Amino acid sequence: MATLTEEQLRAETVELLHQVARSISKHEEVLYSTIPPRCSWKTALKAVEDSLGTLDKEVAFSLQSRFGNSRILQQIALADARSSLSPLEAQSSLGLPIRTEVDIEKMGTPNKASENVRQKLANEAKSWPDLAFTFDPQHSPQHH
């Protein structure tokens, strides 16, 4: 990991992306990107970068995180909820992962769909359009 200088800040990647997206959304020209329905993060980011072309604006990043405060508040709320419980209740499942009495090892794998069901799904999928996600305002629900 690189050493931070006085001119740098460290923030969650998702927070930086959010702030860049918010800055781009304020641009007067609407930008479009085309991506396949399933792709990697880097492929999607490359498509967005390509859509920017030569457009490049400065972003003033805020150190205040959208997520940091909510995580802290969530921890405070959980601690407060636990403190208001009796000692026996505090040892219960509050804040613990969801548990089940079912032994999933004994359940086995689900049955494979029948040939008839698989054929119906395949036929239905053939009627779907080739999904390369491109937003076209002429075909948006708000336009009609």
URWOWO-V107471 format. One record per residue. RES is the residue in one small letter. PHI is phi in whole degrees, -180 to 180 (* if undefined). Layout:
RES/PHI + RES/PHI
//
This chain:
m/* + a/-72 + t/-79 + l/-77 + t/-101 + e/-62 + e/-87 + q/-112 + l/-131 + r/-116 + a/-146 + e/-63 + t/-55 + v/-63 + e/-68 + l/-64 + l/-62 + h/-61 + q/-68 + v/-65 + a/-61 + r/-64 + s/-66 + i/-63 + s/-66 + k/-85 + h/-70 + e/-68 + e/-92 + v/-78 + l/-106 + y/-124 + s/-129 + t/-117 + i/-138 + p/-70 + p/-61 + r/-130 + c/-156 + s/-80 + w/-58 + k/-65 + t/-64 + a/-64 + l/-64 + k/-65 + a/-63 + v/-65 + e/-61 + d/-63 + s/-68 + l/-73 + g/56 + t/-91 + l/-67 + d/-152 + k/-117 + e/-78 + v/-118 + a/-94 + f/-78 + s/-96 + l/-78 + q/-78 + s/-89 + r/-69 + f/-95 + g/-56 + n/-64 + s/-68 + r/-67 + i/-64 + l/-62 + q/-64 + q/-65 + i/-64 + a/-63 + l/-65 + a/-63 + d/-66 + a/-64 + r/-67 + s/-69 + s/-88 + l/-95 + s/-69 + p/-55 + l/-68 + e/-66 + a/-65 + q/-87 + s/-78 + s/-82 + l/-59 + g/84 + l/-95 + p/-61 + i/-67 + r/-120 + t/-135 + e/-87 + v/-80 + d/-88 + i/-68 + e/-66 + k/-79 + m/-71 + g/77 + t/-88 + p/-68 + n/-67 + k/-69 + a/-62 + s/-67 + e/-58 + n/-62 + v/-66 + r/-63 + q/-67 + k/-61 + l/-64 + a/-64 + n/-64 + e/-64 + a/-64 + k/-63 + s/-82 + w/-75 + p/-70 + d/-68 + l/-90 + a/-113 + f/-69 + t/-133 + f/-82 + d/-122 + p/-61 + q/-67 + h/-114 + s/-80 + p/-59 + q/-70 + h/-78 + h/-87
//
